[in-house]
């Protein structure tokens, strides 16, 4: 039994697989590269804690706000060209955002971060539809591999941006620099390189492609479908927990007594462990009559891991880091798998992806902000446990609907399609 045999795929299929994985590597570094050097950025630009929180939340918010642009781009230039254009703009944004502070001020950093988040949002909407179209019999394993690549990119950025900043520090020691410049800029700009590489590997996908006529009112059609809402809300609620972990887990663990380096390592380990269930959960789920059991299992692991990180004795923290990573790897990969399994065709998968990620990531951005507000209000982390429990319970309720063996109404061949 071959999960994904390249010998069984045409040459274009292999090239598409490689290109898809390289694109997926770029869907988190723009986000996870900021928090390791946030202190250096704040010191250089005199950012208050509130503005630091906005900087880390902004790309998540634009993941959702930019999602509705993806179907419009597909109508104009096609899905492959849309992905390529988003990669190019992403690379330019990653180059510009650390350096425009010297010309247009701090606002340039926020603008570049927002643009980078928007590009990632567009790409994230388009890839599930491309997977559904090009790998219709391998959706689950392709989603797992896609999630693995995404996690590797996230973990690499989280774990190496600060060492990059330190390595680049010597280049600035004897140079005359203003308050808004420093090695943190080069460390952030480094992450444009994977985007450039992915764009180059994606170029062969542009041959023979053309714009795709998609239903003009497909969004309204799906917004009247209860199953589409259940999938969308599950996507948003599990993503909210993910971005709470990305943004706050190291701080929580430091406040509980871990050294800063160890706390950062805990986050990296948690992300790396997601690779295991990112592959296993969709593979198991696709072989079951419906996916409710798998969704409930991985979400329960996520909640247990979060509560363990918040309340269990700190000596046992690595156990809860493992549980958390295994849970979140499964919740995210299953959320992506649902976008394909609940759609009858590639066009509908793209439309459902736009709805789910547009609503989902906009909702997810509220999670990290609420954690900050609750922490400032209470002076501790105990009340945050109530927040993550409520979010996880909401996700479990949505899983009971989204995991059923049903499909949303097709958006192909209606509302103005040629």
KEKOLMI-614528 format. One record per residue (C-alpha): residue in three letters; residue number from 1; x, y, z. Coordinates in Angstrom, 1 decimal, always signed. Layout:
# residues N
> type	seq	xx	yy	zz
> ala	NUM	X	Y	Z
...
# end
This chain:
# residues 418
> type	seq	xx	yy	zz
> unk	1	+0.0	+0.0	+0.0
> unk	2	+1.7	+3.2	-1.2
> unk	3	+0.6	+6.4	+0.5
> unk	4	+2.0	+8.7	-2.2
> unk	5	+4.1	+6.8	-4.7
> unk	6	+5.9	+9.2	-7.1
> unk	7	+6.3	+6.4	-9.6
> unk	8	+2.5	+6.3	-9.9
> unk	9	+2.3	+10.0	-10.7
> unk	10	+3.0	+11.8	-14.0
> unk	11	+6.1	+14.0	-14.1
> unk	12	+4.0	+17.1	-13.8
> unk	13	+2.4	+15.6	-10.7
> unk	14	+5.8	+15.2	-9.1
> unk	15	+6.8	+18.7	-9.9
> unk	16	+3.5	+20.0	-8.6
> unk	17	+4.1	+18.1	-5.4
> unk	18	+7.5	+19.5	-4.8
> unk	19	+6.3	+23.0	-5.7
> unk	20	+3.3	+22.7	-3.3
> unk	21	+5.5	+21.7	-0.4
> unk	22	+8.0	+24.6	-1.1
> unk	23	+5.0	+27.0	-1.1
> unk	24	+3.7	+25.5	+2.1
> unk	25	+7.1	+26.1	+3.8
> unk	26	+6.4	+29.9	+3.4
> unk	27	+3.0	+30.0	+5.1
> unk	28	+4.2	+30.6	+8.6
> unk	29	+7.8	+32.1	+8.8
> unk	30	+6.4	+35.7	+8.3
> unk	31	+4.5	+35.1	+11.5
> unk	32	+6.8	+33.0	+13.7
> unk	33	+10.0	+34.9	+12.8
> unk	34	+8.7	+38.1	+14.7
> unk	35	+8.2	+36.8	+18.2
> unk	36	+11.8	+35.6	+18.8
> unk	37	+13.2	+39.1	+18.0
> unk	38	+10.3	+41.1	+19.3
> unk	39	+12.3	+42.5	+22.2
> unk	40	+15.0	+43.8	+19.8
> unk	41	+12.3	+45.3	+17.6
> unk	42	+10.6	+46.9	+20.5
> unk	43	+13.8	+48.4	+21.9
> unk	44	+14.9	+49.8	+18.5
> unk	45	+11.5	+51.3	+17.7
> unk	46	+10.3	+52.1	+21.2
> unk	47	+7.2	+50.0	+20.8
> unk	48	+4.9	+49.7	+23.8
> unk	49	+3.6	+46.2	+24.9
> unk	50	+0.2	+47.1	+23.3
> unk	51	+1.9	+47.9	+19.9
> unk	52	+3.9	+44.7	+20.2
> unk	53	+0.7	+42.8	+20.6
> unk	54	-0.8	+44.4	+17.6
> unk	55	+2.3	+43.6	+15.5
> unk	56	+2.0	+39.9	+16.3
> unk	57	-1.7	+39.8	+15.8
> unk	58	-1.8	+41.9	+12.5
> unk	59	-0.6	+39.1	+10.1
> unk	60	-3.2	+36.7	+11.5
> unk	61	-6.0	+39.2	+11.0
> unk	62	-4.9	+39.8	+7.4
> unk	63	-4.9	+36.1	+6.8
> unk	64	-8.6	+36.3	+7.1
> unk	65	-9.2	+39.7	+5.6
> unk	66	-7.3	+38.8	+2.4
> unk	67	-9.0	+35.4	+1.9
> unk	68	-11.9	+36.8	-0.1
> unk	69	-9.4	+38.2	-2.7
> unk	70	-8.4	+34.7	-3.7
> unk	71	-11.5	+33.8	-5.8
> unk	72	-11.3	+37.2	-7.5
> unk	73	-7.7	+36.6	-8.5
> unk	74	-8.6	+33.1	-9.8
> unk	75	-11.3	+34.6	-12.1
> unk	76	-8.8	+37.1	-13.5
> unk	77	-5.5	+35.2	-13.8
> unk	78	-6.1	+31.6	-12.7
> unk	79	-5.1	+29.7	-9.5
> unk	80	-1.5	+29.0	-10.5
> unk	81	-0.7	+32.6	-11.5
> unk	82	-2.5	+33.8	-8.3
> unk	83	-0.2	+31.7	-6.1
> unk	84	+2.9	+32.9	-8.0
> unk	85	+1.8	+36.6	-7.7
> unk	86	+1.2	+36.2	-4.0
> unk	87	+4.7	+34.6	-3.5
> unk	88	+6.4	+37.5	-5.4
> unk	89	+4.5	+40.1	-3.3
> unk	90	+5.3	+38.1	-0.1
> unk	91	+9.0	+38.1	-0.9
> unk	92	+8.9	+41.9	-1.5
> unk	93	+7.0	+42.5	+1.7
> unk	94	+9.4	+40.4	+3.7
> unk	95	+12.3	+42.4	+2.2
> unk	96	+10.6	+45.8	+2.8
> unk	97	+9.1	+45.4	+6.2
> unk	98	+12.4	+45.5	+8.3
> unk	99	+13.9	+48.3	+6.3
> unk	100	+11.1	+50.8	+5.4
> unk	101	+11.3	+52.0	+9.0
> unk	102	+14.3	+54.0	+8.0
> unk	103	+12.3	+56.0	+5.5
> unk	104	+8.6	+55.9	+6.4
> unk	105	+8.8	+55.1	+10.1
> unk	106	+7.4	+52.4	+12.2
> unk	107	+4.1	+52.4	+10.2
> unk	108	+6.1	+50.7	+7.4
> unk	109	+6.9	+47.7	+9.6
> unk	110	+3.2	+47.3	+10.4
> unk	111	+2.2	+47.7	+6.7
> unk	112	+4.8	+45.2	+5.5
> unk	113	+3.6	+42.7	+8.1
> unk	114	+0.0	+43.2	+7.1
> unk	115	+0.8	+42.7	+3.4
> unk	116	+2.8	+39.6	+4.2
> unk	117	-0.1	+38.2	+6.2
> unk	118	-2.5	+39.0	+3.3
> unk	119	-0.3	+37.1	+0.8
> unk	120	-0.2	+34.1	+3.0
> unk	121	-4.0	+34.3	+3.4
> unk	122	-4.5	+34.2	-0.4
> unk	123	-2.1	+31.3	-0.9
> unk	124	-3.7	+29.4	+1.9
> unk	125	-7.1	+29.7	+0.3
> unk	126	-5.9	+28.5	-3.1
> unk	127	-3.8	+25.5	-2.2
> unk	128	-6.7	+23.2	-1.0
> unk	129	-8.5	+23.6	-4.3
> unk	130	-5.3	+22.9	-6.3
> unk	131	-4.8	+19.7	-4.2
> unk	132	-8.4	+18.6	-4.7
> unk	133	-8.0	+19.1	-8.5
> unk	134	-4.5	+17.7	-9.0
> unk	135	-4.5	+14.9	-6.4
> unk	136	-8.2	+13.9	-6.1
> unk	137	-7.3	+10.4	-4.8
> unk	138	-4.5	+11.5	-2.4
> unk	139	-6.2	+14.4	-0.6
> unk	140	-5.6	+13.2	+2.9
> unk	141	-1.9	+12.4	+2.5
> unk	142	-1.3	+15.5	+0.4
> unk	143	-2.9	+17.5	+3.2
> unk	144	-0.7	+15.8	+5.7
> unk	145	+2.5	+16.5	+3.7
> unk	146	+1.3	+20.1	+3.2
> unk	147	+0.9	+20.5	+7.0
> unk	148	+4.3	+19.0	+7.7
> unk	149	+5.9	+21.5	+5.4
> unk	150	+4.0	+24.3	+7.0
> unk	151	+5.1	+23.2	+10.4
> unk	152	+8.7	+22.8	+9.4
> unk	153	+8.7	+26.4	+8.1
> unk	154	+7.1	+27.7	+11.3
> unk	155	+9.5	+25.8	+13.5
> unk	156	+12.6	+26.8	+11.5
> unk	157	+11.6	+30.5	+11.7
> unk	158	+10.8	+30.3	+15.4
> unk	159	+14.1	+28.5	+16.2
> unk	160	+16.6	+30.2	+14.0
> unk	161	+15.6	+33.9	+13.7
> unk	162	+17.2	+34.9	+17.1
> unk	163	+20.4	+33.0	+16.3
> unk	164	+20.4	+34.7	+12.9
> unk	165	+20.1	+38.1	+14.7
> unk	166	+23.0	+37.2	+17.0
> unk	167	+25.2	+36.1	+14.0
> unk	168	+24.4	+39.3	+12.1
> unk	169	+25.1	+41.4	+15.1
> unk	170	+28.8	+41.7	+14.4
> unk	171	+28.1	+43.3	+11.0
> unk	172	+26.6	+46.3	+12.9
> unk	173	+29.0	+46.7	+15.8
> unk	174	+31.4	+49.0	+14.0
> unk	175	+28.9	+50.7	+11.7
> unk	176	+27.1	+54.0	+12.3
> unk	177	+23.4	+53.1	+12.7
> unk	178	+20.3	+54.9	+13.7
> unk	179	+18.0	+53.8	+16.4
> unk	180	+15.7	+52.1	+13.9
> unk	181	+18.3	+49.8	+12.4
> unk	182	+20.1	+46.7	+13.6
> unk	183	+20.7	+43.0	+13.1
> unk	184	+17.0	+42.2	+13.7
> unk	185	+16.3	+43.6	+10.3
> unk	186	+18.6	+41.1	+8.4
> unk	187	+17.2	+38.3	+10.5
> unk	188	+13.7	+39.1	+9.4
> unk	189	+14.6	+39.8	+5.8
> unk	190	+16.3	+36.4	+5.6
> unk	191	+12.9	+34.8	+5.3
> unk	192	+12.3	+36.2	+1.8
> unk	193	+14.8	+33.6	+0.4
> unk	194	+12.4	+30.6	+0.9
> unk	195	+9.7	+32.7	-0.9
> unk	196	+11.9	+33.4	-3.8
> unk	197	+12.9	+29.7	-4.1
> unk	198	+9.3	+28.6	-4.0
> unk	199	+8.3	+31.1	-6.7
> unk	200	+11.1	+29.7	-8.9
> unk	201	+9.9	+26.1	-8.5
> unk	202	+6.3	+27.3	-9.0
> unk	203	+7.1	+28.8	-12.4
> unk	204	+6.5	+25.5	-14.4
> unk	205	+3.0	+25.4	-13.1
> unk	206	+2.2	+28.6	-15.1
> unk	207	+2.5	+26.8	-18.5
> unk	208	-0.9	+26.4	-20.2
> unk	209	-2.9	+27.9	-17.4
> unk	210	-5.7	+30.4	-17.8
> unk	211	-8.3	+32.2	-15.7
> unk	212	-11.1	+30.1	-14.2
> unk	213	-14.7	+31.2	-14.3
> unk	214	-16.1	+30.7	-10.9
> unk	215	-19.6	+31.3	-9.6
> unk	216	-20.2	+35.0	-9.0
> unk	217	-22.4	+34.4	-6.0
> unk	218	-20.7	+31.3	-4.6
> unk	219	-19.9	+33.0	-1.3
> unk	220	-23.6	+33.8	-0.7
> unk	221	-24.5	+30.2	-1.6
> unk	222	-22.1	+28.7	+0.9
> unk	223	-23.0	+31.2	+3.6
> unk	224	-26.5	+29.7	+3.6
> unk	225	-25.1	+26.2	+4.1
> unk	226	-24.9	+25.1	+7.8
> unk	227	-22.1	+22.6	+7.1
> unk	228	-20.0	+25.3	+5.5
> unk	229	-20.4	+27.3	+8.7
> unk	230	-19.5	+24.4	+10.9
> unk	231	-16.3	+23.8	+8.9
> unk	232	-15.5	+27.5	+9.0
> unk	233	-16.0	+27.8	+12.7
> unk	234	-14.0	+24.7	+13.4
> unk	235	-11.2	+26.2	+11.3
> unk	236	-11.3	+29.5	+13.2
> unk	237	-11.5	+28.1	+16.7
> unk	238	-8.7	+25.6	+16.3
> unk	239	-6.6	+28.3	+14.6
> unk	240	-7.3	+30.7	+17.6
> unk	241	-5.7	+28.1	+19.9
> unk	242	-2.8	+27.7	+17.5
> unk	243	-2.0	+31.5	+17.5
> unk	244	-2.4	+31.7	+21.2
> unk	245	+0.3	+29.1	+21.5
> unk	246	+2.5	+30.9	+18.9
> unk	247	+2.1	+34.2	+20.6
> unk	248	+2.0	+33.5	+24.3
> unk	249	+3.3	+30.0	+25.2
> unk	250	+7.0	+31.1	+25.7
> unk	251	+5.8	+34.0	+27.9
> unk	252	+3.5	+31.7	+30.0
> unk	253	+6.3	+29.2	+30.5
> unk	254	+8.8	+31.9	+31.5
> unk	255	+6.4	+33.3	+34.0
> unk	256	+6.0	+29.7	+35.4
> unk	257	+9.8	+29.5	+35.9
> unk	258	+11.4	+28.3	+32.7
> unk	259	+14.4	+30.1	+31.3
> unk	260	+13.8	+32.1	+28.1
> unk	261	+15.8	+29.8	+25.9
> unk	262	+14.1	+26.7	+27.3
> unk	263	+10.6	+28.3	+26.8
> unk	264	+11.5	+29.1	+23.2
> unk	265	+12.7	+25.5	+22.7
> unk	266	+9.4	+24.2	+24.1
> unk	267	+7.5	+26.1	+21.4
> unk	268	+9.8	+24.7	+18.7
> unk	269	+9.5	+21.2	+20.0
> unk	270	+5.7	+21.5	+20.1
> unk	271	+5.6	+22.7	+16.5
> unk	272	+7.9	+19.9	+15.4
> unk	273	+5.8	+17.2	+17.1
> unk	274	+2.8	+18.4	+15.1
> unk	275	+4.4	+16.7	+12.1
> unk	276	+3.4	+13.3	+13.5
> unk	277	-0.3	+13.8	+13.7
> unk	278	-0.3	+16.2	+10.7
> unk	279	+0.2	+13.0	+8.6
> unk	280	-1.6	+10.4	+10.8
> unk	281	-4.8	+12.2	+11.5
> unk	282	-5.9	+12.9	+7.9
> unk	283	-4.7	+9.4	+6.9
> unk	284	-6.8	+7.7	+9.6
> unk	285	-9.8	+10.1	+9.2
> unk	286	-10.1	+9.5	+5.5
> unk	287	-10.5	+5.8	+6.1
> unk	288	-13.4	+6.2	+8.5
> unk	289	-17.0	+6.7	+7.6
> unk	290	-16.9	+10.2	+9.1
> unk	291	-14.3	+12.2	+10.8
> unk	292	-16.0	+13.1	+14.1
> unk	293	-14.0	+10.6	+16.3
> unk	294	-10.6	+11.9	+14.9
> unk	295	-11.6	+15.5	+15.3
> unk	296	-12.8	+15.0	+18.9
> unk	297	-9.6	+13.1	+19.7
> unk	298	-7.1	+15.6	+18.5
> unk	299	-9.0	+18.6	+20.0
> unk	300	-9.2	+16.8	+23.3
> unk	301	-5.4	+16.3	+23.2
> unk	302	-5.0	+20.0	+22.4
> unk	303	-7.1	+21.1	+25.4
> unk	304	-5.3	+18.7	+27.8
> unk	305	-1.9	+19.9	+26.6
> unk	306	-2.9	+23.6	+27.0
> unk	307	-4.3	+23.1	+30.5
> unk	308	-1.2	+21.1	+31.4
> unk	309	+1.1	+23.9	+30.3
> unk	310	-1.0	+26.4	+32.4
> unk	311	-1.6	+24.4	+35.6
> unk	312	+0.4	+21.2	+35.9
> unk	313	+3.7	+21.2	+37.9
> unk	314	+6.4	+22.8	+35.8
> unk	315	+8.6	+19.7	+36.2
> unk	316	+6.2	+17.8	+34.0
> unk	317	+6.1	+20.5	+31.3
> unk	318	+7.6	+18.4	+28.5
> unk	319	+4.8	+15.8	+28.8
> unk	320	+2.3	+18.5	+28.2
> unk	321	+4.4	+20.0	+25.4
> unk	322	+4.3	+16.6	+23.6
> unk	323	+0.5	+16.2	+24.2
> unk	324	-0.1	+19.8	+22.9
> unk	325	+2.0	+19.3	+19.8
> unk	326	+0.3	+16.0	+18.9
> unk	327	-3.1	+17.6	+19.4
> unk	328	-2.5	+20.7	+17.4
> unk	329	-0.9	+18.9	+14.5
> unk	330	-4.0	+16.9	+14.1
> unk	331	-6.5	+19.7	+14.5
> unk	332	-4.9	+21.9	+11.8
> unk	333	-4.4	+19.1	+9.3
> unk	334	-8.0	+17.8	+9.8
> unk	335	-9.3	+21.4	+9.4
> unk	336	-7.6	+21.5	+6.0
> unk	337	-8.7	+18.0	+5.1
> unk	338	-12.3	+19.0	+5.8
> unk	339	-12.1	+21.7	+3.1
> unk	340	-11.5	+19.0	+0.5
> unk	341	-13.6	+16.2	+1.9
> unk	342	-16.7	+18.3	+2.4
> unk	343	-16.5	+19.7	-1.2
> unk	344	-17.8	+17.8	-4.2
> unk	345	-15.4	+19.4	-6.7
> unk	346	-12.3	+21.6	-6.9
> unk	347	-14.3	+24.8	-7.5
> unk	348	-16.4	+24.3	-4.5
> unk	349	-13.3	+23.3	-2.4
> unk	350	-11.7	+26.7	-3.4
> unk	351	-14.9	+28.5	-2.4
> unk	352	-15.2	+26.7	+0.9
> unk	353	-11.6	+27.3	+1.6
> unk	354	-12.1	+31.1	+1.0
> unk	355	-15.1	+31.1	+3.3
> unk	356	-13.5	+29.0	+6.0
> unk	357	-10.1	+30.7	+6.1
> unk	358	-11.6	+34.2	+5.7
> unk	359	-13.9	+33.7	+8.6
> unk	360	-11.6	+31.4	+10.5
> unk	361	-8.4	+33.5	+10.5
> unk	362	-10.3	+36.7	+11.3
> unk	363	-11.8	+34.9	+14.3
> unk	364	-8.5	+33.4	+15.2
> unk	365	-6.8	+36.9	+15.5
> unk	366	-9.1	+37.6	+18.4
> unk	367	-7.6	+34.8	+20.5
> unk	368	-4.1	+36.2	+21.2
> unk	369	-5.6	+39.7	+21.8
> unk	370	-8.0	+38.3	+24.4
> unk	371	-5.2	+36.5	+26.1
> unk	372	-3.3	+39.8	+26.5
> unk	373	-6.4	+41.6	+27.7
> unk	374	-7.2	+38.9	+30.3
> unk	375	-3.6	+38.7	+31.5
> unk	376	-3.4	+42.4	+32.0
> unk	377	-6.8	+42.4	+33.8
> unk	378	-6.1	+39.5	+36.1
> unk	379	-2.4	+39.8	+36.5
> unk	380	-1.9	+36.1	+35.9
> unk	381	-2.6	+33.2	+33.6
> unk	382	-5.3	+31.3	+35.5
> unk	383	-8.2	+33.0	+33.8
> unk	384	-6.6	+32.2	+30.4
> unk	385	-7.4	+28.6	+31.1
> unk	386	-11.1	+29.4	+31.1
> unk	387	-10.7	+31.2	+27.7
> unk	388	-8.9	+28.3	+26.0
> unk	389	-11.3	+25.8	+27.5
> unk	390	-14.3	+27.8	+26.1
> unk	391	-12.6	+27.9	+22.6
> unk	392	-11.8	+24.2	+22.7
> unk	393	-15.4	+23.3	+23.7
> unk	394	-16.7	+25.4	+20.9
> unk	395	-14.4	+23.6	+18.5
> unk	396	-15.7	+20.3	+19.8
> unk	397	-19.3	+21.3	+19.1
> unk	398	-18.4	+22.4	+15.6
> unk	399	-16.5	+19.1	+15.0
> unk	400	-19.7	+17.1	+15.7
> unk	401	-21.3	+18.9	+12.7
> unk	402	-18.3	+19.3	+10.4
> unk	403	-17.1	+15.7	+10.9
> unk	404	-20.3	+14.2	+9.5
> unk	405	-20.2	+12.3	+6.2
> unk	406	-21.8	+15.2	+4.3
> unk	407	-20.8	+17.6	+1.5
> unk	408	-21.7	+21.3	+1.0
> unk	409	-23.8	+22.3	-2.0
> unk	410	-21.8	+22.4	-5.2
> unk	411	-20.9	+25.9	-6.5
> unk	412	-20.0	+24.6	-10.0
> unk	413	-22.2	+25.3	-12.9
> unk	414	-24.3	+28.0	-11.2
> unk	415	-24.6	+31.7	-11.0
> unk	416	-22.9	+32.9	-14.1
> unk	417	-20.5	+30.1	-14.9
> unk	418	-19.8	+29.6	-18.6
# end
